[in-house]
């Protein structure tokens, strides 16, 4: 089953407003027999736009984001 992770990017300052952009990272994604992700690129773009993410990165293998690790 796919995992979702958030990779926060550096905060942007626009006058008094602050925005923390992010990238949605989806790993451990199942693919069809041809090795393609089973969702169309247009669907991913619409999802990215609805969420306000800068990008969506999709991987078949496990990707560990050091910033998301929990300290013991």
C-alpha positions in Angstrom: 0.0 0.0 0.0 1.3 3.4 -0.9 2.6 5.8 1.7 2.1 9.6 1.8 4.7 12.0 3.1 5.1 15.7 3.2 8.4 17.4 2.4 8.3 21.0 3.6 10.2 23.5 1.5 11.8 26.7 2.9 9.3 29.3 4.1 8.6 32.1 1.7 8.0 35.7 3.0 5.7 38.0 0.9 5.4 41.1 2.9 3.5 40.3 6.1 2.4 36.9 4.6 4.3 33.7 5.1 3.9 30.6 3.0 5.4 27.2 3.7 5.4 25.4 0.3 5.5 21.6 0.3 6.0 18.6 -2.0 3.7 15.5 -1.6 5.9 12.3 -1.7 4.1 9.1 -2.5 6.2 5.9 -2.3 5.6 2.2 -2.3 3.2 2.7 -5.2 1.8 -0.3 -7.1 2.2 -0.3 -10.9 0.6 -2.2 -13.7 2.6 -5.0 -15.5 4.2 -2.4 -17.8 5.6 -0.5 -14.7 3.3 2.4 -15.1 1.5 4.1 -12.2 -2.2 3.4 -12.5 -3.3 7.0 -12.4 -3.1 9.5 -15.3 -0.8 12.5 -15.2 -3.7 14.9 -15.5 -5.3 13.4 -12.4 -2.0 13.9 -10.5 -1.8 17.5 -11.7 -5.4 18.2 -10.6 -4.6 16.6 -7.2 -1.5 18.8 -6.8 -3.5 21.9 -7.7 -6.3 21.1 -5.2 -3.8 20.4 -2.4 -1.6 23.5 -3.1 1.5 21.3 -3.4 4.4 22.5 -5.5 4.9 19.0 -6.9 3.9 15.3 -6.4 6.8 12.8 -6.4 5.8 9.2 -7.0 8.1 6.2 -6.4 7.8 2.5 -6.5 10.4 2.0 -3.9 10.5 3.2 -0.3 11.8 6.8 0.1 12.8 8.0 3.5 12.7 11.7 4.1 15.1 12.6 7.0 13.0 15.5 8.1 10.1 13.1 8.8 12.0 10.7 11.0 10.9 10.5 14.6 13.6 10.8 17.3 13.6 8.1 20.0 
